[in-house]
Amino acid sequence: MVFSQGDIISIRDFSKDDIKYILRTAEKMEPIARSLEKSDILYGKLLGMLFYEPSTRTRLSFEAAMKRLGGCTIGFSEARTSSATKGEKLSDTVRTVGEYTDALVLRHNMEGTARLAADIVDVPVINAGDGAGQHPTQTLLDLYTMKRLLGKIRNLHVALVGDLKYGRTVHSLAYALAMFGTRMSFVSPPELKMPREIMEDLNGAGVSVHETSAIRDVLPYVDVLYVTRIQKERFPDPQEYLKIKGAYTIDKDLLKNSETIVMHPLPRLDEIATDVDSTPYGKYFQQAFYGVPVRMALLKSLIK
Amino acid sequence: MKTPKELKVTPIRNGTVIDHITANKALHVLKILNLPSQDTSVTIGMNVKSTQMGAKDLVKIEGRELRSGEVDKIALIAPHATINIIRDYEIVTKGKVNLLEKISGIINCGNPNCITNTGEPVDSLFYVTSQEPLVVRCYYCERAMDQSEIEEQFGPL
């Protein structure tokens, strides 16, 4: 089990059984996350939160998860309030905070930071996003959302939509869905297609994926539209960005008569119109809530 | 009738003969070894017929015995190469390069945003995920690098 290694770094470290275990544990945590039950299983434990990059949901849901289980948190929420501004190396910071706490949650703009941290501290390290790399806890909550709302993961058809090249959440999610044998479609502008190495990994695992640039191609038969933001800075020509952005905006009219749910790791800008929020399609805020029981399950499993 | 003159390649007295280099990769091997240099005599054979390989390259270096780190780098470019150490015209050591499962500290990650490229006190580390064609994956950022990206690291020819 991945928990015997003591760290949560990459979804590629997980087996299907590891994931199923977390999803089962998360379901048991839900009443505590909703404040219907109380727990103090992590009473006296301290979680270090090292967020070198901005975060709302990941950081606050980790804090909520730790506190709902009776534990406490310390840390920083942006690099400028840490000694990184004085030029301190990441390895020195994590070594120090690792001595103060019982586990570390780390978000950083460079890929591979969590793996490095895990190798140099004795306490468990959880990757809360490393650059364009991995974001395994987001993937686990995405899978939990599908399981909770649709009752299954395996026999679904999931379309990953938007920026598939740079979006770390879709990279991790594609690997995890491949483990479950879930059917996948990738919908993106040609400039932002899923990276070649991930396509090769998926092909190597015997997973065939349908790639298209049009949402309407997949809408009639997908169970989940997993939408990500297309970032303006990826396009040298602003006109090109505006043209593409319009083609990847989901609104109520587009979804009419479809049977899909719409998920999004958030924050969204205008890729999902607000008129979707109150429809049965829009599930992204529920998805955001599920981050709490999933992270409770991880903390409970890791912190001894 | 004139007989064609044959250019004899003289044997080396002390040094290293790198044989069975993948055809047309001898110049990459020289690059890895920071050759040519003013004070080292080097003989190169390229696209030489080989019963084992069809065609191969060959490099003879006078007065220099390779270090293990250099041999590990050559394995990335020419996985079938053999290294012969010569002393006083005799082969004293004959061995094959060995492409290790884990490659540490000899190449850099091609991802500029990888933590190993930022001055942290850590050596690069790669796992070989495919030997032929060569593909390695960074242990830290998980990015894959292929043969051409690895060759680029040794600089332009």
Interface residues (C-beta under 8 A of the other chain):
Chain A: S10 R12 K89 L90 S91 H108 N109 M110 E111 G112 T113 R115 L116 D130 G131 A132 G133 Q134 E197 E200
Chain B: C109 N111 N113 C114 I115 T116 T118 G119 E120 P121 V122 C138 Y139 Y140 C141 E142 R143 A144
